[in-house]
Amino acid sequence: MLQEDQIHEALRWIERQTHLKTKHARMLSSGDQGRLLQLISLMIQPKYILELGTFTGYSAVCLSRGLQAGGRLDALEINDELEDLILEGFRRAGLREPGEEKARLLIGDACALIPTLGDQTYDLVYIDANKRDYPRYLDLVLPRIRPGGYILADNVLWDGKVLLENPPQDAQTQAILQFNQRVANDPRFESVLLPIRDGLYLIRVKKNIVPL
């Protein structure tokens, strides 16, 4: 098992490579948000995690800290040009040891990949992919979350646009508005919106849910 300083070094490496090799380093999870993701995962202690939109893998490493022994994180990412960077970051973080794959990377569109995951269920799902598809992601992952499991959704404040009296009509803003409204009004969920960075929704799926 890697020591704490080795994990921090892996995260520092991912952060540096993200700034050097991508044009969208602002998409990287901040240190505070990464620590929050790690803390939530340590509290939940999931056996299986699903991440929609891993970017360069920083958030995946943070989320993996709470994995149970023998657990696995499935990270979905649409940008195949990031594959080598992500996998090297996973290796440095101890997630791809010989004979033990704690993190699996799947390249492709999340909406197409989720149905290929078989009957796998997850204790924790982190949504941070195409904002236009947030409502669809919710529909796709809900049947795969164990009763009492959790969903985390990033960017749900969307630079404050969703709080405006007359929010923009672009597809991303409208989709996040729809997602937020569904979460707030669905009796199957217990939720809180955390105003950290661009907004993080913490959602618990009730143990006894009745299909709507």
Secondary structure as UniProt FT lines:
FT   HELIX           4..21
FT   HELIX           25..27
FT   HELIX           31..44
FT   STRAND          48..52
FT   TURN            55..56
FT   HELIX           58..64
FT   TURN            65..66
FT   TURN            69..70
FT   STRAND          72..77
FT   HELIX           80..82
FT   HELIX           83..92
FT   TURN            93..94
FT   STRAND          96..97
FT   TURN            98..99
FT   STRAND          100..101
FT   STRAND          103..107
FT   HELIX           110..113
FT   HELIX           114..116
FT   TURN            118..119
FT   STRAND          122..127
FT   HELIX           131..133
FT   HELIX           134..141
FT   HELIX           142..144
FT   STRAND          145..154
FT   HELIX           158..163
FT   HELIX           171..185
FT   TURN            187..188
FT   STRAND          189..194
FT   TURN            197..198
FT   STRAND          200..205
//
